[in-house]
Amino acid sequence: MTNPSGLDVVVVGAGFAGLTAARSLTAHGYRVQVLEGRDRVGGRSHTTTIAGVPVDLGATFVGPTQTEVLKLAAELGCPTVPTYNVGKNLIRWRGRVRSYRSTIPKLSILELLDVSRIQWRFERLGKQVPLGSPWTAPTADRLDHLTVDGWLRSVHAGKSTRDLMAIMSRVTWGCELYEVSMLHAVHYIKAAGGIGTMLDVKGGAQQDRFPGGTQQIARLMADELGDRVRLGSVVERIEHGPAGVTVHTATEAVTARAVVVAIPPAHQGSIVFDPGLPADRAELATHWPMGNLSKAYAAYETPFWRTAGQSGEALSDDGPVFITFDVSPGDDGPGVLLGFTDARTFDPLEPDARRARALDCFVSLFGDAARTPVDYVDHRWSAEPFAPGGPTAAVPPGAWTTYGHRLREPVGGVFWAGTETADEWTGFLDGAVRSGLRAATEVTGYLATN
Ligand SMILES: Cc1cc2nc3c(=O)[nH]c(=O)nc-3n(C[C@H](O)[C@H](O)[C@H](O)COP(=O)(O)OP(=O)(O)OC[C@H]3O[C@@H](n4cnc5c(N)ncnc54)[C@H](O)[C@@H]3O)c2cc1C
């Protein structure tokens, strides 16, 4: 294979992982080309506006221990603001709406004790599961053959605990508890620093957000890279061997010394590798499916719930909206409510029905004033025409112990990035950035000796 382009590395995918890898490799003096299938950069980070306010259809929040994405944002001049968290949170539970403070909603003493017991047992399991290589845990086989639902039932978790965990599963993996491997859940939550850090606002992953949206970070990285980023370039085939790689789209073939594939495992199956990948690496793509999560935003003249002493934060056991946040720019308006919606019941609906169902949910939590927004937008990641799904992979039982060792192991000059390959904050923007930096380091080592 000759390398007429003079390129060192092709990066597939211009999400946070691919752009970070390209930025790091470029900074080290390597010649890089990024090929992105969509007509935009950012991947699962996509910012739009509602009533003139930037809002994120994908990733929104960032927490204090997500240090790599925070460092990147600071370098690019993208400030954060605290997530609005003043006043009472609401919970719609068993048909009643009640208010509470803190992350743990108002339940009976017995229910709260059960939640604490399960959280403690869950995190204790994490002690035996090494970050980055969960399949090596002494308990790996047992945990990977259980779903989270199966485990909860085996330790006699109460119904309220299971329902709360189901909400966590929907917002974290975009799937139900009976779909996700217990080994995956334990590893994922350990990589996020524990259940509290993952779910909390103060001190946790929802502590802050970017008032200009998260996609600006990707856009600024792409601006730096200039014509090294090519949009509308769906990679269909990768030829690889000791002499280098040739990466094919429908219209071009780009040669280089190595390739970084920075797309979720589920989407890697649409690329033909020549020669074929090791059998278990190739099969990984069909065993690492994406979950599905959707969002609905409603904008009002003012954040009227604030004057009622409410934070805008709510939990509901009745969908399709099951979690809400206040992402308003200030007290004086516009007021913007974000609702995470359950893809299973929300995504099949027509646009008018989606809007009506989302507003019904906002009304049931925040009252009649929520019925008449000045603007509304929703987004279904399951319906993306290219590279669908998100927030992240919903890894089923058996996948980690069968294929996990292949997840990020390079195959010759083929390297793997993407948040699903991260050891810390896997599934989040921070994990994507960390994976891009790790892949860039691996490629640098490879290029120095090949
Ligand atoms: C609804 C939702 C809410 C979320 N909330 C948060 C949050 O609050 N905080 C947080 O930190 N994270 C959140 N996330 C997760 C976060 O968005 C992801 O972890 C992160 O964006 C993943 O980045 P990535 O670069 O690994 O992958 P991606 O962003 O998926 O990038 C991969 C890129 O590769 C491209 N691609 C795929 N196949 C090909 C191909 N064959 N050829 C060329 N290009 C290809 C895709 O178009 C895409 O642009 C959320 C995600 C969603 C969907």
PDBQT file of the ligand as one rigid body, heavy atoms in Angstrom, charges set to zero:
ROOT
HETATM    1  C1  LIG A 501     -29.709  12.786  24.728  1.00  0.00    +0.000 C 
HETATM    2  C2  LIG A 501     -28.280  12.747  25.194  1.00  0.00    +0.000 A 
HETATM    3  C3  LIG A 501     -27.911  13.366  26.371  1.00  0.00    +0.000 A 
HETATM    4  C4  LIG A 501     -26.583  13.333  26.802  1.00  0.00    +0.000 A 
HETATM    5  N1  LIG A 501     -26.241  14.041  27.925  1.00  0.00    +0.000 NA
HETATM    6  C5  LIG A 501     -24.936  14.139  28.283  1.00  0.00    +0.000 A 
HETATM    7  C6  LIG A 501     -24.533  15.062  29.297  1.00  0.00    +0.000 A 
HETATM    8  O1  LIG A 501     -25.361  15.796  29.854  1.00  0.00    +0.000 OA
HETATM    9  N2  LIG A 501     -23.193  15.096  29.617  1.00  0.00    +0.000 N 
HETATM   10  C7  LIG A 501     -22.267  14.317  28.968  1.00  0.00    +0.000 A 
HETATM   11  O2  LIG A 501     -21.080  14.407  29.302  1.00  0.00    +0.000 OA
HETATM   12  N3  LIG A 501     -22.627  13.459  27.975  1.00  0.00    +0.000 NA
HETATM   13  C8  LIG A 501     -23.934  13.370  27.613  1.00  0.00    +0.000 A 
HETATM   14  N4  LIG A 501     -24.306  12.576  26.564  1.00  0.00    +0.000 N 
HETATM   15  C9  LIG A 501     -23.300  11.642  25.982  1.00  0.00    +0.000 C 
HETATM   16  C10 LIG A 501     -22.316  12.374  25.054  1.00  0.00    +0.000 C 
HETATM   17  O3  LIG A 501     -23.033  13.079  24.080  1.00  0.00    +0.000 OA
HETATM   18  C11 LIG A 501     -21.401  11.355  24.396  1.00  0.00    +0.000 C 
HETATM   19  O4  LIG A 501     -20.719  10.620  25.392  1.00  0.00    +0.000 OA
HETATM   20  C12 LIG A 501     -20.310  11.986  23.522  1.00  0.00    +0.000 C 
HETATM   21  O5  LIG A 501     -20.819  13.020  22.720  1.00  0.00    +0.000 OA
HETATM   22  C13 LIG A 501     -19.683  10.872  22.649  1.00  0.00    +0.000 C 
HETATM   23  O6  LIG A 501     -18.662  11.421  21.838  1.00  0.00    +0.000 OA
HETATM   24  P1  LIG A 501     -17.870  10.473  20.825  1.00  0.00    +0.000 P 
HETATM   25  O7  LIG A 501     -16.946  11.348  20.078  1.00  0.00    +0.000 OA
HETATM   26  O8  LIG A 501     -17.335   9.325  21.559  1.00  0.00    +0.000 OA
HETATM   27  O9  LIG A 501     -18.990   9.871  19.846  1.00  0.00    +0.000 OA
HETATM   28  P2  LIG A 501     -20.000  10.616  18.852  1.00  0.00    +0.000 P 
HETATM   29  O10 LIG A 501     -20.394  11.937  19.413  1.00  0.00    +0.000 OA
HETATM   30  O11 LIG A 501     -21.083   9.644  18.570  1.00  0.00    +0.000 OA
HETATM   31  O12 LIG A 501     -19.128  10.871  17.542  1.00  0.00    +0.000 OA
HETATM   32  C14 LIG A 501     -18.959   9.903  16.544  1.00  0.00    +0.000 C 
HETATM   33  C15 LIG A 501     -19.017  10.587  15.203  1.00  0.00    +0.000 C 
HETATM   34  O13 LIG A 501     -18.718   9.627  14.187  1.00  0.00    +0.000 OA
HETATM   35  C16 LIG A 501     -19.568   9.841  13.080  1.00  0.00    +0.000 C 
HETATM   36  N5  LIG A 501     -19.630   8.589  12.331  1.00  0.00    +0.000 N 
HETATM   37  C17 LIG A 501     -20.256   7.433  12.668  1.00  0.00    +0.000 A 
HETATM   38  N6  LIG A 501     -20.048   6.486  11.727  1.00  0.00    +0.000 NA
HETATM   39  C18 LIG A 501     -19.269   7.058  10.772  1.00  0.00    +0.000 A 
HETATM   40  C19 LIG A 501     -18.727   6.596   9.534  1.00  0.00    +0.000 A 
HETATM   41  N7  LIG A 501     -18.912   5.343   9.098  1.00  0.00    +0.000 N 
HETATM   42  N8  LIG A 501     -17.994   7.475   8.788  1.00  0.00    +0.000 NA
HETATM   43  C20 LIG A 501     -17.780   8.744   9.196  1.00  0.00    +0.000 A 
HETATM   44  N9  LIG A 501     -18.287   9.231  10.362  1.00  0.00    +0.000 NA
HETATM   45  C21 LIG A 501     -19.006   8.390  11.141  1.00  0.00    +0.000 A 
HETATM   46  C22 LIG A 501     -20.880  10.290  13.705  1.00  0.00    +0.000 C 
HETATM   47  O14 LIG A 501     -21.659  11.028  12.778  1.00  0.00    +0.000 OA
HETATM   48  C23 LIG A 501     -20.402  11.155  14.875  1.00  0.00    +0.000 C 
HETATM   49  O15 LIG A 501     -20.278  12.502  14.511  1.00  0.00    +0.000 OA
HETATM   50  C24 LIG A 501     -25.613  12.632  26.064  1.00  0.00    +0.000 A 
HETATM   51  C25 LIG A 501     -25.969  12.037  24.844  1.00  0.00    +0.000 A 
HETATM   52  C26 LIG A 501     -27.282  12.099  24.405  1.00  0.00    +0.000 A 
HETATM   53  C27 LIG A 501     -27.641  11.480  23.069  1.00  0.00    +0.000 C 
ENDROOT
TORSDOF 0
